């Protein structure tokens, strides 16, 4: 099974039309990857579906980089008892 980081990059790449191999943890969703607000909401929904977790939308949309998203999702999985 893919790691949390690989899964986050795959979803981000699919939503934003970017090769997942080109997505780095330090990349900002908006500035570096060009995510618009509707795409950010779509990313949150896809992350919830992929990982089987519930995210607070305001908290999730405050996450700026891919690395922060990986950390946030990993923490939520732990808190919600979801295996990664």
GIGI-V522988 format. One record per residue. N is the residue number from 1. RES is the residue in one small letter. OMEGA is omega as a letter, one per 40 degrees, with the letter a starting at -180 (999 if undefined). Layout:
BEGIN
n: <N;N>
res: <RES;RES>
omega: <OMEGA;OMEGA>
END
This chain:
BEGIN
n: <1;2;3;4;5;6;7;8;9;10;11;12;13;14;15;16;17;18;19;20;21;22;23;24;25;26;27;28;29;30;31;32;33;34;35;36;37;38;39;40;41;42;43;44;45;46;47;48;49;50;51;52;53;54;55;56;57;58;59;60;61;62;63;64;65;66;67;68;69;70;71;72;73;74;75;76;77;78;79;80;81;82;83;84>
res: <x;x;x;x;x;x;x;x;x;x;x;x;x;x;x;x;x;x;x;x;x;x;x;x;x;x;x;x;x;x;x;x;x;x;x;x;x;x;x;x;x;x;x;x;x;x;x;x;x;x;x;x;x;x;x;x;x;x;x;x;x;x;x;x;x;x;x;x;x;x;x;x;x;x;x;x;x;x;x;x;x;x;x;x>
omega: <a;i;i;a;i;a;i;i;a;i;i;i;a;a;a;i;a;i;a;i;a;a;a;a;a;a;i;i;a;a;a;a;i;i;i;a;a;i;i;i;i;i;i;a;a;i;i;a;a;a;a;a;i;i;i;a;a;i;a;a;i;i;a;a;i;i;i;i;i;i;a;a;i;i;i;i;i;a;a;i;i;i;i;999>
END
